[in-house]
Amino acid sequence: MRPEHLKHLRCPSTYAPLDLKIEEMVDGRVRTGRLYSKADGAITEYPIIEFIPRFVSSENYATNFGFEWNLHARTQYDHVSGHTMTEDRFFEFTGWPRNLEGEVILEAGSGSGRFTEQMLGTGATVISFDFSDAVDANYKSNGEHPNLLLVQGDAYHMPFNRAAFDRILCFGVLQHTPDPEKTFLSLVPALKPGGHLATDIYLKSIKFWLLNTRYLVRPFTRNMDPERLYRWCKAYIDFMWPLVRLLRRIPFGQAIIWRLLIADYSGKMPNASDQTLREWAYLDTFDMLSPRFDAPQTPSTFRRWHQKAGLEDIVIRLGSNGVAGTARRPLSKAP
């Protein structure tokens, strides 16, 4: 972190301001140090390790995500894949302008940082956090950017100012938390009055839930050691890859491939190399089978959450990752 970003942080348990003790600086960034608050006569401390303030332990229900994003730190970045899937998804399903200079955006769940990169490209200041040590992968790609503060933290106890953000993004996260509705509602108090929220969640439907074979297999895989599961996924995909190439040529071949538990993006990246498609398959097949939690929702339920939060200008539609929602916090009242 940079010392000037201290103003964005608060103690997650008391919301008291934090003080900074610097132990090592590198190029204007705090590599190691301590954040501490004094509230009710007690001192609470949080470490800064490898440039990142750590408000939670890395040993938690999201360990699999830390593993996969550090292993595939740049697989999904547009300039690596040679496609614009991340850019297209970000701007299409947020509806945000490409110039956000002067604004402060909160990213709830950074993963490897592919959306962090897109937000930084708008000129905004980006405060990004993740529950897992995926923040380390994000830091390797984006950490030196002067407008970025990366934090390892918990959506239920966010270490940030309330009513402080012009915009909040939460893509690919809600369904993988213990209580997706609670997670969604936890985001809204961090928005400024008039601020914009963009989120998505997996779709709950007959096709994408009841007939989705991953939900039959996941009870047996979600508690597996991540390294062991990844080796299994990789070996399975390598064995099945010749069949995948054949199935792509027939009608409904894509549907068959995905029900065989192989994530195939050849339809969305038609000019991608075979190696790129296989790398995405390794990553997303593991991503399908490893999460501790996976709770898709219907569009009507997702809309109800927005209404319960007191949001306005609500738009709910099907998106590339399931159901996407945008909304605005009212100017006149708190949620």
N, C-alpha and C positions, 0 to 999 in steps of 0.2 A: 504494500500500500504506500501511498504518498502521504506525508504528514498533513498536507492541505485537505485531504479527504476525511480527516478525523471528524469534521463537522457533520458528516452524514451518518455517523454511528451513534448508537445508544446501547446501554446495557439491556439485553433482552429480557431480563427478569424484572427490572425496576424502571426502565426507560430513562434512567439518569444519564447525564452526559458522561463521556469517557475521557480519561486522561491517557496520554501516550508516554511510555518509557521506551526510548530507542536503544537497542543494543548494537545493531549493525546496519549501516546504510550502504546502498550500492546505487550509484547513478541517480540519486534523489529519491530512492525508494527504500522503505524500511524492510530489510530482509528478515531480521529477527527483533523481537521486542515484546512488550506487554501492553495490553489495554486494561485499565482498571477504573472502577467507580467506587465512590464512597457514599453509601446510602444507609441510613438508620444505624450509623456507627460501625458498619461492617464494610470490609474491602473485598470486592469481587474482581478477580483477574481473568483475563483471556489472552492466550499466547498469539503472537504473530510468528508463523513458521513458514519459511521460504516465501516471504512477501505477502502472505495471506493471513488475515485475522481468522482465528479458528474459535467459533462459538459452540461447536459440537464436536464429539469424538468421531473419527472416521469409521469406527466399528458400530455400524447401525444397519437398519433394514435396507439401506441403499448401497451396500457394499458392492453388489454386482454392477451397479452403474459406474462406480469409480473404477472398477476393473475394466469394463468394456471401453470407457471413454479414454482411459489412459493407454489402452492397447490400440484403439482406433482413433487416436487424437485428431487426425485430419481427414479421415476417410470421407466424411460428408461435407467437407468444405468445397464450395463451387469451383474454386480454381484448381483443386486437386482432381475432382471428378470430371471437369471439363464441361459441366452443365450448370444451369442456373436454378436448380430445384429449391435451394435454400432461399435465395433472393426472391424467387417467384412466390414461394409460400409465405414468406415474411410480409411482403408488401401487399399481396392479394388479400390475405386473411386478417391483416391488421387495418388496412385502408389508410395507413399513416403516410404523411408526405415524406419525400426523400430528403428534405432539409429540416432538421429538428435542432439546429444550433441554438444554444441557450437553454434548452430543456434538459431535465434530469429524468432518466428512465430507470425503472427497477426491473431487472430480469429475475424472475422467480424460477430457479432451476436452469442452470447454464449448460449442463452437459459438457460437451467438448468445446463449446463456444462458437458454433457456427452462426447462431443468431446474434450473439454478442458482436461478432464482426460486422454484421449487417447494420446493427444499431450504431456502432461506432462510426460507420461510414456516413451516417446522417449528420454528424457533427455534434450530437448530444453527449452529455455526460452520462455514463452508464454505470449503475451500481448493480452488480450481478452476484447472485449467490447460488450455492447448491448444497444439498444435505450431505452429499458424498464427496470423496476427494477427486471427483471429476474436475473440481476447480483447478487442480494442478495441471491437467491437460489444457484447460482453457488458458491458464497463465502462460504456458509455453507458446501458445499461438498469439495471444492478445495482451499479455500482461504488461508489456512495456509501453502501451498506449497511454498517454498522459491523461486521457479522459475516462479511464477505467479504474474502478475499485472492485476487486474480487474478494468475496467473503465466503467462508464455509459456515452455513447457518441453517436454521430451522424455520420453515414457513409458519409454524404455529407460534413461534417466539422470535419474530424478526428483529434483528439488532439495528433498527433504523428509526429515523424520525417518523412520527405519524403525520399524515396529511402533507407529505413532503414531495411527492413525485407527480410529474406532469403526465406520465404514462407508465403502465405496468404491463409487461409481457409474461405470459406463462404458457409456453407451448410444450407439449409432450410430457407433462408432469403430473397433472391432477389425478389421473387414473392410477398412478403408481404410489399414491400416498395412503396412509391408513384410513383416512376419512376424507374423500375428495370434496364433499360439500363444505366441510369445516375448513379445508385448505383454501377453497375458493373464497369463502367469506372472510378468511383471515387477510386476504390481499387488499380488500377494499378500503379499510381504514388508512392504509399507507398512501392512498391517492389524495391529491389536492382536490378541493371542490372544483368541479369542471374538468377533472383529469380523465384520461381515457384508459380503458382496460381491454386487453386482447388476450383471450385464452382459447384453449381447445381441449378436447377429451375424446377418448375412443367412443365409437358409436355402438350402442346396444341395439341390435336388431336380430332378426332370425338369421340373416345371411352372415353378419359379421360377429355374431356372438354364439347363438345356439348351434350353427353349422360350422363354426370355426374350430378346427381340430386342435389348435393350440390350447384351448380351454379344457380339452380332455387330457392333454399330456402334462400341462403345467403342475397339477398336484404332485406329480412325481419328479419334477425338475426344479421347482422354485426354491427348494431347500438344499440343492446340491452345491458342493463347493464350486465357485465360479470358474476356477481354472479347469477343473475336471469337466464341467459342463461345456465350456468353450472347446476343449479338445474333442469332445463327443460331437458337437455341432460341426466343427471343421471337418472331421473325418467323414461324417454323414454327408455333408455337402459335396466334398470331393468325390465320394463314391457315386452320388446321384447326379453329378453335373452332366455327364453325357446324356442321361435321360432328360434333364432339364432342357438341353439344347434341342432335343427332338420335340418335346412337348410345346415349345414356343411356336412351332410351325403349324399346329393344328387348332381348330376352333375350340375355345374354352380351355386352351392349354394353360394360360396364366392361372385360372382358377384351380386347376388340378395341381399346379406347382405349389401354390401357396397352401393348399390343403395337405400337401406332402411335407409341410413345415419347412419350406425353403423360400426365403424372401428373395424374390426375383424382380429387379427393377428394369428389365430390358424394355418394357413398354413405356416407362417414363424417361429412360435414357437410351433411346434407340441407337445412338452412335457410340455408346460407351464400349470400351475394350472389354474383352472377356475377363481379364484380371480385375478390372474395376468392378464389374458386376459380381464377381465371386467375392471380392472384399466386402461389398455391401451385403451380400448374402450371409457371410460369416457373422458380421456385426448384427444384422437385424434378426436373423434366426436366433442367435443368442439372446437378443433383446426381447424376442417373443416369449422365450421359455424361462428366463431367469428371474423376472421381478417377483418379489415377495407379494406385492399387491397389484391387482389388475382389475379395475372396476369400471367398465364402460357404462355410459349413460345414454338415455334417449334424449332427443332434442327438446321434448317438452319438459323433462326434468331439468335439463341444463338452463332452459329459459326461466323455470321457477326459481332456481338459485339466483339468477340475476335480479329477478323481481324481489325476492326476499332481501337482497342486499340493498334495495332501494335505488337501483341504478336506472338510468334513463337512456333513451336512444338505443335500445337493445336490438341487436341484429343477430339472429341465430341461423346458421346455415350449415349444410354439409361441406366439409373441407377435406383436404388431402390426408389428414390424419384422423378423420372421424367427424366430430361436430365442432365447429368454430363459432366463437361468440365475440362480439365487440359491444361496448357500452360506455357510458359516461357517468361519472359521479355528479349528482346534482350540485349546483352552485349554492342552493338555498338551505340544504339540510344535510346532516351527517347520516351515514347508513345505520 
